């Protein structure tokens, strides 16, 4: 049972990490898109 909880914890932190990376990536893409639109 403990191992299952640890695995779920790792999965949750992994999901958080992925969503943070995606947020960063989308922010970056939006910034570049805005730069091109303004120019």
CHARMM-style PDB file with segment names, atoms N, HN, CA, C and O in Angstrom:
ATOM      1  N   UNK     1       0.830  -1.201   0.000  1.00  0.00      PROA
ATOM      2  CA  UNK     1       0.000   0.000   0.000  1.00  0.00      PROA
ATOM      3  C   UNK     1       0.868   1.255   0.000  1.00  0.00      PROA
ATOM      4  O   UNK     1       0.608   2.209  -0.733  1.00  0.00      PROA
ATOM      5  N   UNK     2       1.898   1.232   0.833  1.00  0.00      PROA
ATOM      6  HN  UNK     2       2.108   0.457   1.428  1.00  0.00      PROA
ATOM      7  CA  UNK     2       2.792   2.384   0.911  1.00  0.00      PROA
ATOM      8  C   UNK     2       3.450   2.655  -0.447  1.00  0.00      PROA
ATOM      9  O   UNK     2       3.567   3.801  -0.880  1.00  0.00      PROA
ATOM     10  N   UNK     3       3.875   1.577  -1.102  1.00  0.00      PROA
ATOM     11  HN  UNK     3       3.780   0.646  -0.750  1.00  0.00      PROA
ATOM     12  CA  UNK     3       4.508   1.728  -2.419  1.00  0.00      PROA
ATOM     13  C   UNK     3       3.545   2.357  -3.416  1.00  0.00      PROA
ATOM     14  O   UNK     3       3.940   3.196  -4.225  1.00  0.00      PROA
ATOM     15  N   UNK     4       2.282   1.950  -3.355  1.00  0.00      PROA
ATOM     16  HN  UNK     4       1.961   1.269  -2.697  1.00  0.00      PROA
ATOM     17  CA  UNK     4       1.279   2.511  -4.265  1.00  0.00      PROA
ATOM     18  C   UNK     4       1.129   4.007  -4.015  1.00  0.00      PROA
ATOM     19  O   UNK     4       1.037   4.792  -4.959  1.00  0.00      PROA
ATOM     20  N   UNK     5       1.103   4.405  -2.738  1.00  0.00      PROA
ATOM     21  HN  UNK     5       1.178   3.767  -1.971  1.00  0.00      PROA
ATOM     22  CA  UNK     5       0.976   5.825  -2.402  1.00  0.00      PROA
ATOM     23  C   UNK     5       2.183   6.615  -2.899  1.00  0.00      PROA
ATOM     24  O   UNK     5       2.040   7.728  -3.406  1.00  0.00      PROA
ATOM     25  N   UNK     6       3.372   6.032  -2.752  1.00  0.00      PROA
ATOM     26  HN  UNK     6       3.488   5.128  -2.340  1.00  0.00      PROA
ATOM     27  CA  UNK     6       4.587   6.695  -3.231  1.00  0.00      PROA
ATOM     28  C   UNK     6       4.540   6.853  -4.753  1.00  0.00      PROA
ATOM     29  O   UNK     6       4.907   7.900  -5.289  1.00  0.00      PROA
ATOM     30  N   UNK     7       4.088   5.809  -5.437  1.00  0.00      PROA
ATOM     31  HN  UNK     7       3.790   4.959  -5.002  1.00  0.00      PROA
ATOM     32  CA  UNK     7       3.986   5.874  -6.895  1.00  0.00      PROA
ATOM     33  C   UNK     7       3.008   6.966  -7.313  1.00  0.00      PROA
ATOM     34  O   UNK     7       3.261   7.705  -8.264  1.00  0.00      PROA
ATOM     35  N   UNK     8       1.884   7.064  -6.594  1.00  0.00      PROA
ATOM     36  HN  UNK     8       1.678   6.464  -5.821  1.00  0.00      PROA
ATOM     37  CA  UNK     8       0.900   8.104  -6.906  1.00  0.00      PROA
ATOM     38  C   UNK     8       1.505   9.484  -6.654  1.00  0.00      PROA
ATOM     39  O   UNK     8       1.289  10.412  -7.433  1.00  0.00      PROA
ATOM     40  N   UNK     9       2.261   9.616  -5.567  1.00  0.00      PROA
ATOM     41  HN  UNK     9       2.436   8.862  -4.934  1.00  0.00      PROA
ATOM     42  CA  UNK     9       2.927  10.878  -5.252  1.00  0.00      PROA
ATOM     43  C   UNK     9       3.897  11.276  -6.357  1.00  0.00      PROA
ATOM     44  O   UNK     9       3.931  12.437  -6.763  1.00  0.00      PROA
ATOM     45  N   UNK    10       4.683  10.326  -6.844  1.00  0.00      PROA
ATOM     46  HN  UNK    10       4.656   9.382  -6.514  1.00  0.00      PROA
ATOM     47  CA  UNK    10       5.622  10.593  -7.935  1.00  0.00      PROA
ATOM     48  C   UNK    10       4.867  11.013  -9.183  1.00  0.00      PROA
ATOM     49  O   UNK    10       5.285  11.926  -9.895  1.00  0.00      PROA
ATOM     50  N   UNK    11       3.752  10.340  -9.447  1.00  0.00      PROA
ATOM     51  HN  UNK    11       3.412   9.597  -8.869  1.00  0.00      PROA
ATOM     52  CA  UNK    11       2.950  10.653 -10.624  1.00  0.00      PROA
ATOM     53  C   UNK    11       2.414  12.076 -10.528  1.00  0.00      PROA
ATOM     54  O   UNK    11       2.445  12.819 -11.509  1.00  0.00      PROA
ATOM     55  N   UNK    12       1.922  12.457  -9.349  1.00  0.00      PROA
ATOM     56  HN  UNK    12       1.897  11.853  -8.553  1.00  0.00      PROA
ATOM     57  CA  UNK    12       1.394  13.812  -9.139  1.00  0.00      PROA
ATOM     58  C   UNK    12       2.487  14.851  -9.345  1.00  0.00      PROA
ATOM     59  O   UNK    12       2.270  15.845 -10.038  1.00  0.00      PROA
ATOM     60  N   UNK    13       3.661  14.635  -8.752  1.00  0.00      PROA
ATOM     61  HN  UNK    13       3.837  13.827  -8.188  1.00  0.00      PROA
ATOM     62  CA  UNK    13       4.736  15.612  -8.899  1.00  0.00      PROA
ATOM     63  C   UNK    13       5.218  15.650 -10.345  1.00  0.00      PROA
ATOM     64  O   UNK    13       5.606  16.707 -10.844  1.00  0.00      PROA
ATOM     65  N   UNK    14       5.195  14.515 -11.012  1.00  0.00      PROA
ATOM     66  HN  UNK    14       4.880  13.657 -10.607  1.00  0.00      PROA
ATOM     67  CA  UNK    14       5.559  14.477 -12.426  1.00  0.00      PROA
ATOM     68  C   UNK    14       4.572  15.269 -13.265  1.00  0.00      PROA
ATOM     69  O   UNK    14       4.967  15.994 -14.178  1.00  0.00      PROA
ATOM     70  N   UNK    15       3.291  15.131 -12.958  1.00  0.00      PROA
ATOM     71  HN  UNK    15       2.970  14.542 -12.217  1.00  0.00      PROA
ATOM     72  CA  UNK    15       2.259  15.898 -13.673  1.00  0.00      PROA
ATOM     73  C   UNK    15       2.454  17.391 -13.440  1.00  0.00      PROA
ATOM     74  O   UNK    15       2.335  18.193 -14.366  1.00  0.00      PROA
ATOM     75  N   UNK    16       2.757  17.757 -12.188  1.00  0.00      PROA
ATOM     76  HN  UNK    16       2.854  17.105 -11.436  1.00  0.00      PROA
ATOM     77  CA  UNK    16       2.980  19.167 -11.869  1.00  0.00      PROA
ATOM     78  C   UNK    16       4.167  19.710 -12.653  1.00  0.00      PROA
ATOM     79  O   UNK    16       4.114  20.817 -13.188  1.00  0.00      PROA
ATOM     80  N   UNK    17       5.238  18.923 -12.718  1.00  0.00      PROA
ATOM     81  HN  UNK    17       5.281  18.023 -12.283  1.00  0.00      PROA
ATOM     82  CA  UNK    17       6.436  19.341 -13.443  1.00  0.00      PROA
ATOM     83  C   UNK    17       6.115  19.539 -14.919  1.00  0.00      PROA
ATOM     84  O   UNK    17       6.515  20.540 -15.515  1.00  0.00      PROA
ATOM     85  N   UNK    18       5.393  18.587 -15.511  1.00  0.00      PROA
ATOM     86  HN  UNK    18       5.068  17.774 -15.027  1.00  0.00      PROA
ATOM     87  CA  UNK    18       5.031  18.684 -16.924  1.00  0.00      PROA
ATOM     88  C   UNK    18       4.161  19.909 -17.173  1.00  0.00      PROA
ATOM     89  O   UNK    18       4.374  20.632 -18.146  1.00  0.00      PROA
ATOM     90  N   UNK    19       3.187  20.149 -16.307  1.00  0.00      PROA
ATOM     91  HN  UNK    19       3.014  19.562 -15.516  1.00  0.00      PROA
ATOM     92  CA  UNK    19       2.311  21.306 -16.510  1.00  0.00      PROA
ATOM     93  C   UNK    19       3.092  22.607 -16.354  1.00  0.00      PROA
ATOM     94  O   UNK    19       2.802  23.581 -17.049  1.00  0.00      PROA
ATOM     95  N   UNK    20       4.073  22.644 -15.459  1.00  0.00      PROA
ATOM     96  HN  UNK    20       4.308  21.853 -14.894  1.00  0.00      PROA
ATOM     97  CA  UNK    20       4.901  23.840 -15.305  1.00  0.00      PROA
ATOM     98  C   UNK    20       5.723  24.079 -16.565  1.00  0.00      PROA
ATOM     99  O   UNK    20       5.840  25.213 -17.028  1.00  0.00      PROA
ATOM    100  N   UNK    21       6.292  23.010 -17.120  1.00  0.00      PROA
ATOM    101  HN  UNK    21       6.197  22.088 -16.744  1.00  0.00      PROA
ATOM    102  CA  UNK    21       7.080  23.131 -18.350  1.00  0.00      PROA
ATOM    103  C   UNK    21       6.198  23.600 -19.500  1.00  0.00      PROA
ATOM    104  O   UNK    21       6.601  24.463 -20.281  1.00  0.00      PROA
ATOM    105  N   UNK    22       4.987  23.033 -19.609  1.00  0.00      PROA
ATOM    106  HN  UNK    22       4.659  22.332 -18.975  1.00  0.00      PROA
ATOM    107  CA  UNK    22       4.066  23.443 -20.663  1.00  0.00      PROA
ATOM    108  C   UNK    22       3.662  24.898 -20.498  1.00  0.00      PROA
ATOM    109  O   UNK    22       3.612  25.638 -21.480  1.00  0.00      PROA
ATOM    110  N   UNK    23       3.371  25.325 -19.259  1.00  0.00      PROA
ATOM    111  HN  UNK    23       3.411  24.724 -18.461  1.00  0.00      PROA
ATOM    112  CA  UNK    23       3.017  26.727 -19.009  1.00  0.00      PROA
ATOM    113  C   UNK    23       4.153  27.627 -19.468  1.00  0.00      PROA
ATOM    114  O   UNK    23       3.918  28.623 -20.152  1.00  0.00      PROA
ATOM    115  N   UNK    24       5.381  27.284 -19.097  1.00  0.00      PROA
ATOM    116  HN  UNK    24       5.571  26.474 -18.542  1.00  0.00      PROA
ATOM    117  CA  UNK    24       6.552  28.071 -19.472  1.00  0.00      PROA
ATOM    118  C   UNK    24       6.682  28.133 -20.994  1.00  0.00      PROA
ATOM    119  O   UNK    24       6.925  29.197 -21.562  1.00  0.00      PROA
ATOM    120  N   UNK    25       6.517  26.981 -21.643  1.00  0.00      PROA
ATOM    121  HN  UNK    25       6.320  26.117 -21.181  1.00  0.00      PROA
ATOM    122  CA  UNK    25       6.634  26.897 -23.096  1.00  0.00      PROA
ATOM    123  C   UNK    25       5.576  27.745 -23.789  1.00  0.00      PROA
ATOM    124  O   UNK    25       5.882  28.482 -24.726  1.00  0.00      PROA
ATOM    125  N   UNK    26       4.317  27.640 -23.323  1.00  0.00      PROA
ATOM    126  HN  UNK    26       4.069  27.042 -22.561  1.00  0.00      PROA
ATOM    127  CA  UNK    26       3.237  28.415 -23.943  1.00  0.00      PROA
ATOM    128  C   UNK    26       3.433  29.908 -23.717  1.00  0.00      PROA
ATOM    129  O   UNK    26       3.156  30.706 -24.612  1.00  0.00      PROA
ATOM    130  N   UNK    27       3.910  30.305 -22.524  1.00  0.00      PROA
ATOM    131  HN  UNK    27       4.135  29.657 -21.796  1.00  0.00      PROA
ATOM    132  CA  UNK    27       4.192  31.719 -22.259  1.00  0.00      PROA
ATOM    133  C   UNK    27       5.241  32.210 -23.249  1.00  0.00      PROA
ATOM    134  O   UNK    27       5.101  33.291 -23.822  1.00  0.00      PROA
ATOM    135  N   UNK    28       6.282  31.427 -23.448  1.00  0.00      PROA
ATOM    136  HN  UNK    28       6.397  30.549 -22.982  1.00  0.00      PROA
ATOM    137  CA  UNK    28       7.388  31.778 -24.328  1.00  0.00      PROA
ATOM    138  C   UNK    28       6.906  31.907 -25.774  1.00  0.00      PROA
ATOM    139  O   UNK    28       7.261  32.862 -26.465  1.00  0.00      PROA
ATOM    140  N   UNK    29       6.100  30.949 -26.232  1.00  0.00      PROA
ATOM    141  HN  UNK    29       5.811  30.173 -25.671  1.00  0.00      PROA
ATOM    142  CA  UNK    29       5.544  30.983 -27.590  1.00  0.00      PROA
ATOM    143  C   UNK    29       4.657  32.212 -27.762  1.00  0.00      PROA
ATOM    144  O   UNK    29       4.706  32.873 -28.799  1.00  0.00      PROA
ATOM    145  N   UNK    30       3.847  32.521 -26.750  1.00  0.00      PROA
ATOM    146  HN  UNK    30       3.807  31.985 -25.908  1.00  0.00      PROA
ATOM    147  CA  UNK    30       2.967  33.689 -26.810  1.00  0.00      PROA
ATOM    148  C   UNK    30       3.791  34.961 -26.914  1.00  0.00      PROA
ATOM    149  O   UNK    30       3.459  35.849 -27.700  1.00  0.00      PROA
ATOM    150  N   UNK    31       4.863  35.064 -26.132  1.00  0.00      PROA
ATOM    151  HN  UNK    31       5.133  34.343 -25.494  1.00  0.00      PROA
ATOM    152  CA  UNK    31       5.735  36.238 -26.174  1.00  0.00      PROA
ATOM    153  C   UNK    31       6.293  36.424 -27.583  1.00  0.00      PROA
ATOM    154  O   UNK    31       6.250  37.528 -28.125  1.00  0.00      PROA
ATOM    155  N   UNK    32       6.811  35.365 -28.169  1.00  0.00      PROA
ATOM    156  HN  UNK    32       6.846  34.468 -27.729  1.00  0.00      PROA
ATOM    157  CA  UNK    32       7.401  35.437 -29.507  1.00  0.00      PROA
ATOM    158  C   UNK    32       6.331  35.792 -30.536  1.00  0.00      PROA
ATOM    159  O   UNK    32       6.575  36.596 -31.435  1.00  0.00      PROA
ATOM    160  N   UNK    33       5.157  35.198 -30.406  1.00  0.00      PROA
ATOM    161  HN  UNK    33       4.959  34.544 -29.676  1.00  0.00      PROA
ATOM    162  CA  UNK    33       4.047  35.485 -31.323  1.00  0.00      PROA
ATOM    163  C   UNK    33       3.694  36.969 -31.242  1.00  0.00      PROA
ATOM    164  O   UNK    33       3.506  37.616 -32.272  1.00  0.00      PROA
ATOM    165  N   UNK    34       3.604  37.507 -30.039  1.00  0.00      PROA
ATOM    166  HN  UNK    34       3.758  36.982 -29.202  1.00  0.00      PROA
ATOM    167  CA  UNK    34       3.284  38.924 -29.853  1.00  0.00      PROA
ATOM    168  C   UNK    34       4.367  39.802 -30.472  1.00  0.00      PROA
ATOM    169  O   UNK    34       4.059  40.822 -31.088  1.00  0.00      PROA
ATOM    170  N   UNK    35       5.627  39.417 -30.315  1.00  0.00      PROA
ATOM    171  HN  UNK    35       5.878  38.588 -29.815  1.00  0.00      PROA
ATOM    172  CA  UNK    35       6.724  40.195 -30.896  1.00  0.00      PROA
ATOM    173  C   UNK    35       6.585  40.262 -32.417  1.00  0.00      PROA
ATOM    174  O   UNK    35       6.750  41.325 -33.014  1.00  0.00      PROA
ATOM    175  N   UNK    36       6.283  39.132 -33.033  1.00  0.00      PROA
ATOM    176  HN  UNK    36       6.148  38.268 -32.548  1.00  0.00      PROA
ATOM    177  CA  UNK    36       6.126  39.108 -34.485  1.00  0.00      PROA
ATOM    178  C   UNK    36       4.922  39.928 -34.930  1.00  0.00      PROA
ATOM    179  O   UNK    36       4.993  40.636 -35.934  1.00  0.00      PROA
ATOM    180  N   UNK    37       3.819  39.838 -34.194  1.00  0.00      PROA
ATOM    181  HN  UNK    37       3.761  39.262 -33.378  1.00  0.00      PROA
ATOM    182  CA  UNK    37       2.606  40.570 -34.557  1.00  0.00      PROA
ATOM    183  C   UNK    37       2.852  42.073 -34.449  1.00  0.00      PROA
ATOM    184  O   UNK    37       2.393  42.836 -35.299  1.00  0.00      PROA
ATOM    185  N   UNK    38       3.578  42.508 -33.403  1.00  0.00      PROA
ATOM    186  HN  UNK    38       3.950  41.889 -32.713  1.00  0.00      PROA
ATOM    187  CA  UNK    38       3.848  43.935 -33.213  1.00  0.00      PROA
ATOM    188  C   UNK    38       4.768  44.445 -34.320  1.00  0.00      PROA
ATOM    189  O   UNK    38       4.546  45.537 -34.842  1.00  0.00      PROA
ATOM    190  N   UNK    39       5.778  43.691 -34.683  1.00  0.00      PROA
ATOM    191  HN  UNK    39       5.958  42.803 -34.259  1.00  0.00      PROA
ATOM    192  CA  UNK    39       6.681  44.078 -35.775  1.00  0.00      PROA
ATOM    193  C   UNK    39       5.931  43.939 -37.090  1.00  0.00      PROA
ATOM    194  OT1 UNK    39       6.490  44.210 -38.152  1.00  0.00      PROA
TER     195      UNK     39
END
